[in-house]
Amino acid sequence: MSKTFNPQLFECSFITLKLLLEVFKKNLIDITDFKSNSELKISYIQSNLKHIQSERRSSIECVIHECMEINRSY
């Protein structure tokens, strides 16, 4: 993976993670699909969060936390 921060990739990963969370909450995907599609995105977002302005970081951290809780609870 590239060491250079890519804002478009970050944004795409975050949007995808939010969508995964939304469809999981609506029971449109199961936990296996949620986990397999969210874990890498969570990791990528966490490792690049330092590049995001603090005002937005808080909302991103909330989504990450919620996704991680779901992944841990199953």
C-alpha atoms as one frame of an Amber mdcrd trajectory, in Angstrom:
protein
   0.000   0.000   0.000   1.193   3.493  -0.759   2.625   5.580   2.079   1.164
   8.768   0.599  -2.205   9.869   1.917  -4.900   9.789  -0.746  -7.899  11.934
   0.261 -10.149  10.408  -2.401  -9.393   6.870  -1.256  -9.988   7.890   2.342
 -13.328   9.467   1.476 -14.385   6.491  -0.599 -13.474   4.119   2.237 -15.413
   6.182   4.737 -18.509   6.463   2.547 -18.406   2.727   1.902 -18.084   2.018
   5.608 -21.082   4.229   6.382 -23.110   2.455   3.709 -22.129  -0.942   5.063
 -23.259   0.145   8.509 -26.546   1.405   7.140 -27.368  -1.752   5.186 -26.348
  -3.936   8.128 -28.695  -2.032  10.438 -31.487  -2.589   7.928 -30.696  -6.325
   7.890 -29.862  -6.246   4.201 -26.497  -7.930   4.789 -25.467 -10.404   7.451
 -22.638 -10.107   9.955 -20.274 -12.171   7.809 -20.624  -9.755   4.911 -20.385
  -6.789   7.236 -17.203  -8.033   8.869 -15.486  -9.108   5.692 -16.199  -5.779
   4.016 -15.625  -3.453   6.941 -12.445  -4.643   8.666  -9.966  -3.481   6.052
 -11.747  -0.152   5.648 -11.714   0.425   9.402  -8.022  -0.304   9.512  -7.269
   2.006   6.595  -9.343   4.832   8.039  -7.793   4.481  11.487  -4.274   4.541
  10.114  -4.988   7.685   8.100  -7.205   9.566  10.509  -4.306  11.810  11.489
  -4.648  13.516   8.094  -8.218  14.613   8.770  -9.103  17.916  10.397 -10.214
  17.599  13.984 -13.726  18.962  13.351 -14.537  16.049  11.091 -12.455  13.467
  12.903 -14.977  13.141  15.697 -17.832  12.024  13.441 -15.536   9.591  11.636
 -14.407   8.109  14.953 -18.035   7.581  15.971 -18.747   5.553  12.828 -15.554
   3.540  13.307 -16.408   2.852  16.929 -19.907   1.677  16.058 -18.579  -0.637
  13.348 -15.934  -2.058  15.655 -18.532  -2.723  18.328 -20.651  -4.655  15.841
 -17.621  -6.658  14.710 -16.739  -7.505  18.338 -20.247  -8.419  19.393 -20.651
 -11.262  16.882
